[in-house]
Each structure stands twice: as structure tokens, then as C-alpha cells.
Amino acid sequence: MPIDGCIASFAELTVDALPKYMKEMRAAMKRPRPLADFCKKGLGVKSIACELGRERDFSGCYVLIRDAEPFYVGISRGVIGRLRQHGTGKTHFDASLAYRMACQRVTHELTRDQAMKDSTFLKAFEEARELLVGCDVASIEITNPLELYLFEAYCAMELDTHRWNTFRTH
């Protein structure tokens, strides 16, 4: 019985679909866009989608790139909106990668909410967001949810983004 409408077997996904998506991603990585393009004040998701030649936001996978090296793989049902959050999010929920990066610089025993109210931590969080806005991003569309979830791990392993990617559950 198909999961999330995915009719391929796991073997077919590993042999055909995931390598095909990886080839698409590697091609997209050769022509990345500045993450800053997704974080312009006064420009919403629909306007950004239009600039990208799309009618709307899309489901897919993205790779953040710094100094021509991939360092983070993410997925979203709304890639454009998610990329905006990485650079403009104000909370540990919205900008979770910036939060984790700030935690590497400012260790603490605070709750997430408390950390976001601490001036030292908040400065590190804002610096991490700025660093992310200065990065590039490549993305591909993947509409099937199961293929999308499997590809995130596949892509992270292929690109060796182990420092910032984790698949631990809460």
C-alpha cells in the first residue's frame, strides 16, 4: 500500500528517485541564489515566488552554501517561506538553525524562551541570522512527502552536512 501516494518501492527510491533528485540538486548548486533574495523587507512569499518565475511557494529541499561549500540541508512544504524564516525569523521556532548556531557560541542552561530574552545569547542569534543571510541557497522541488523526507537524509549524507543536520527526534 503506498505511503503518502508514493507508489515506488524503497528499492526503487534508492536506485532511481533519490539519485535523480541528487543530480538535480547538484545542478542547482552550480547556480545558487543569495539567501538575502528571500529576506528583503516588504517583499512577501508571493512576490519572491514571482521573481523566481513561480506562481506560488513550493514543496522541496534546499541546501545552504557558505564559501562554495554546502553546510545545511533542509526541507519544507513551503521552501520560499522557510528560507525567509532562516534569515528573518525572530524566534527559536522560526529561525531554528540560527538558534542552534547561537547555542554553539553561547552555551547556556536556559530554556529556549529564556535564552531568546538573554542579551548575550540574542546577540549571537542575530549574528547567526546575519551569517545565514550572507549565504547562498540551492533548491529543488519535490512534491511527494515521503520522497521529500527520504531525500533530506540522503542529500545531507551525500553532501556531508553533519555539523548542522541532525535527525534526532524530540
C-alpha beads as a LAMMPS data file, in Angstrom:
LAMMPS data file: protein, C-alpha beads

170 atoms
169 bonds

1 atom types
1 bond types

-500.0 500.0 xlo xhi
-500.0 500.0 ylo yhi
-500.0 500.0 zlo zhi

Masses

1 110.0

Atoms # bond

1 1 1 0.000 0.000 0.000
2 1 1 1.506 3.411 -0.967
3 1 1 2.570 5.808 1.773
4 1 1 1.654 9.438 1.025
5 1 1 0.844 8.465 -2.537
6 1 1 4.375 7.237 -3.258
7 1 1 3.953 4.191 -5.477
8 1 1 7.668 3.391 -5.745
9 1 1 9.208 0.707 -3.582
10 1 1 12.026 1.633 -1.211
11 1 1 14.480 -0.101 -3.567
12 1 1 13.170 1.937 -6.498
13 1 1 13.529 5.132 -4.487
14 1 1 17.127 4.370 -3.542
15 1 1 18.139 3.300 -7.042
16 1 1 16.177 5.748 -9.160
17 1 1 14.377 8.647 -7.467
18 1 1 16.884 9.767 -4.811
19 1 1 19.910 9.753 -7.165
20 1 1 17.807 11.643 -9.756
21 1 1 16.955 14.295 -7.169
22 1 1 20.624 14.453 -6.126
23 1 1 21.628 15.113 -9.720
24 1 1 19.050 17.943 -9.843
25 1 1 20.356 19.345 -6.570
26 1 1 23.971 19.284 -7.728
27 1 1 22.925 21.170 -10.872
28 1 1 21.027 23.709 -8.725
29 1 1 24.101 24.110 -6.517
30 1 1 26.063 25.259 -9.566
31 1 1 23.682 28.233 -9.847
32 1 1 22.709 29.140 -6.278
33 1 1 20.863 32.298 -5.267
34 1 1 21.749 34.574 -2.367
35 1 1 19.618 33.765 0.679
36 1 1 19.299 37.543 1.020
37 1 1 16.955 37.439 -2.020
38 1 1 14.442 35.663 0.233
39 1 1 14.783 38.133 3.120
40 1 1 14.035 41.521 1.576
41 1 1 11.897 43.810 3.727
42 1 1 8.494 44.461 2.271
43 1 1 8.724 41.524 -0.128
44 1 1 6.448 38.597 0.704
45 1 1 6.445 34.981 -0.360
46 1 1 4.194 35.592 -3.386
47 1 1 6.438 38.372 -4.696
48 1 1 9.550 36.257 -4.218
49 1 1 7.871 33.327 -5.973
50 1 1 7.088 35.652 -8.874
51 1 1 10.750 36.768 -9.010
52 1 1 11.698 33.078 -9.214
53 1 1 9.295 32.547 -12.107
54 1 1 6.846 30.581 -9.964
55 1 1 3.178 31.143 -9.293
56 1 1 3.459 30.161 -5.621
57 1 1 5.663 28.671 -2.950
58 1 1 6.670 25.045 -3.436
59 1 1 7.467 21.842 -1.594
60 1 1 11.084 20.808 -1.809
61 1 1 14.594 20.542 -0.498
62 1 1 17.174 23.285 -0.152
63 1 1 20.896 23.416 0.554
64 1 1 22.572 26.335 2.307
65 1 1 26.022 27.105 0.924
66 1 1 28.800 29.174 2.501
67 1 1 32.112 29.831 0.750
68 1 1 31.036 27.452 -2.048
69 1 1 30.564 24.589 0.469
70 1 1 27.204 23.085 1.424
71 1 1 26.657 23.139 5.176
72 1 1 22.947 22.529 5.771
73 1 1 20.150 20.614 4.051
74 1 1 16.526 21.399 4.813
75 1 1 13.069 20.552 3.535
76 1 1 9.762 22.328 3.620
77 1 1 6.299 22.248 2.114
78 1 1 6.908 25.985 1.548
79 1 1 10.589 26.423 0.624
80 1 1 10.389 30.152 -0.062
81 1 1 8.691 30.883 3.245
82 1 1 11.112 28.648 5.121
83 1 1 14.141 30.353 3.588
84 1 1 12.684 33.714 4.656
85 1 1 12.360 32.380 8.204
86 1 1 16.026 31.352 8.311
87 1 1 17.056 34.942 7.718
88 1 1 14.257 36.934 9.300
89 1 1 12.735 34.699 11.981
90 1 1 12.543 36.186 15.451
91 1 1 12.051 33.006 17.494
92 1 1 13.828 29.712 18.025
93 1 1 10.945 28.102 16.122
94 1 1 11.203 30.310 13.036
95 1 1 14.981 30.521 12.874
96 1 1 15.880 27.174 14.408
97 1 1 19.210 26.879 12.580
98 1 1 20.296 30.342 13.747
99 1 1 19.260 29.308 17.252
100 1 1 21.390 26.153 17.090
101 1 1 24.324 28.143 15.700
102 1 1 23.986 30.655 18.540
103 1 1 23.959 27.781 21.056
104 1 1 27.369 26.716 19.721
105 1 1 28.745 30.176 20.506
106 1 1 26.926 30.885 23.769
107 1 1 26.400 27.822 25.905
108 1 1 23.648 28.109 28.468
109 1 1 21.359 26.191 30.790
110 1 1 18.343 28.364 29.967
111 1 1 15.120 27.292 28.320
112 1 1 14.795 28.319 24.685
113 1 1 12.416 31.126 25.616
114 1 1 14.755 32.368 28.341
115 1 1 17.754 32.232 26.008
116 1 1 15.916 34.379 23.456
117 1 1 15.497 37.052 26.167
118 1 1 19.146 36.962 27.233
119 1 1 21.064 39.865 25.625
120 1 1 24.309 37.905 25.129
121 1 1 22.510 34.991 23.540
122 1 1 20.258 37.236 21.470
123 1 1 23.326 38.965 20.014
124 1 1 24.773 35.572 18.972
125 1 1 21.381 34.621 17.493
126 1 1 21.228 37.822 15.442
127 1 1 24.806 37.298 14.234
128 1 1 23.928 33.749 13.174
129 1 1 20.925 35.031 11.221
130 1 1 23.146 37.616 9.522
131 1 1 25.632 34.890 8.631
132 1 1 22.811 32.850 7.100
133 1 1 21.533 35.824 5.102
134 1 1 25.046 36.120 3.656
135 1 1 24.940 32.544 2.359
136 1 1 23.723 31.133 -0.919
137 1 1 20.964 28.592 -1.411
138 1 1 20.083 25.967 -3.980
139 1 1 16.718 24.248 -4.090
140 1 1 14.704 21.683 -5.981
141 1 1 11.010 20.874 -5.996
142 1 1 9.877 17.526 -4.609
143 1 1 6.122 17.163 -4.307
144 1 1 5.764 13.729 -2.735
145 1 1 6.121 13.953 1.078
146 1 1 7.768 10.538 1.503
147 1 1 10.314 11.197 -1.236
148 1 1 10.979 14.620 0.288
149 1 1 11.677 13.223 3.771
150 1 1 13.897 10.446 2.473
151 1 1 15.779 12.817 0.194
152 1 1 16.652 15.183 3.035
153 1 1 18.674 12.489 4.806
154 1 1 20.114 11.189 1.524
155 1 1 21.209 14.674 0.464
156 1 1 22.658 15.529 3.888
157 1 1 24.702 12.333 3.805
158 1 1 25.826 12.885 0.210
159 1 1 26.907 16.460 0.960
160 1 1 28.300 15.624 4.424
161 1 1 26.429 18.357 6.263
162 1 1 26.750 16.524 9.584
163 1 1 27.683 19.605 11.610
164 1 1 24.265 21.224 11.342
165 1 1 21.984 18.451 10.131
166 1 1 20.592 16.098 12.720
167 1 1 17.747 13.650 12.538
168 1 1 17.197 13.113 16.245
169 1 1 13.569 13.258 17.277
170 1 1 12.269 15.166 20.284

Bonds

1 1 1 2
2 1 2 3
3 1 3 4
4 1 4 5
5 1 5 6
6 1 6 7
7 1 7 8
8 1 8 9
9 1 9 10
10 1 10 11
11 1 11 12
12 1 12 13
13 1 13 14
14 1 14 15
15 1 15 16
16 1 16 17
17 1 17 18
18 1 18 19
19 1 19 20
20 1 20 21
21 1 21 22
22 1 22 23
23 1 23 24
24 1 24 25
25 1 25 26
26 1 26 27
27 1 27 28
28 1 28 29
29 1 29 30
30 1 30 31
31 1 31 32
32 1 32 33
33 1 33 34
34 1 34 35
35 1 35 36
36 1 36 37
37 1 37 38
38 1 38 39
39 1 39 40
40 1 40 41
41 1 41 42
42 1 42 43
43 1 43 44
44 1 44 45
45 1 45 46
46 1 46 47
47 1 47 48
48 1 48 49
49 1 49 50
50 1 50 51
51 1 51 52
52 1 52 53
53 1 53 54
54 1 54 55
55 1 55 56
56 1 56 57
57 1 57 58
58 1 58 59
59 1 59 60
60 1 60 61
61 1 61 62
62 1 62 63
63 1 63 64
64 1 64 65
65 1 65 66
66 1 66 67
67 1 67 68
68 1 68 69
69 1 69 70
70 1 70 71
71 1 71 72
72 1 72 73
73 1 73 74
74 1 74 75
75 1 75 76
76 1 76 77
77 1 77 78
78 1 78 79
79 1 79 80
80 1 80 81
81 1 81 82
82 1 82 83
83 1 83 84
84 1 84 85
85 1 85 86
86 1 86 87
87 1 87 88
88 1 88 89
89 1 89 90
90 1 90 91
91 1 91 92
92 1 92 93
93 1 93 94
94 1 94 95
95 1 95 96
96 1 96 97
97 1 97 98
98 1 98 99
99 1 99 100
100 1 100 101
101 1 101 102
102 1 102 103
103 1 103 104
104 1 104 105
105 1 105 106
106 1 106 107
107 1 107 108
108 1 108 109
109 1 109 110
110 1 110 111
111 1 111 112
112 1 112 113
113 1 113 114
114 1 114 115
115 1 115 116
116 1 116 117
117 1 117 118
118 1 118 119
119 1 119 120
120 1 120 121
121 1 121 122
122 1 122 123
123 1 123 124
124 1 124 125
125 1 125 126
126 1 126 127
127 1 127 128
128 1 128 129
129 1 129 130
130 1 130 131
131 1 131 132
132 1 132 133
133 1 133 134
134 1 134 135
135 1 135 136
136 1 136 137
137 1 137 138
138 1 138 139
139 1 139 140
140 1 140 141
141 1 141 142
142 1 142 143
143 1 143 144
144 1 144 145
145 1 145 146
146 1 146 147
147 1 147 148
148 1 148 149
149 1 149 150
150 1 150 151
151 1 151 152
152 1 152 153
153 1 153 154
154 1 154 155
155 1 155 156
156 1 156 157
157 1 157 158
158 1 158 159
159 1 159 160
160 1 160 161
161 1 161 162
162 1 162 163
163 1 163 164
164 1 164 165
165 1 165 166
166 1 166 167
167 1 167 168
168 1 168 169
169 1 169 170
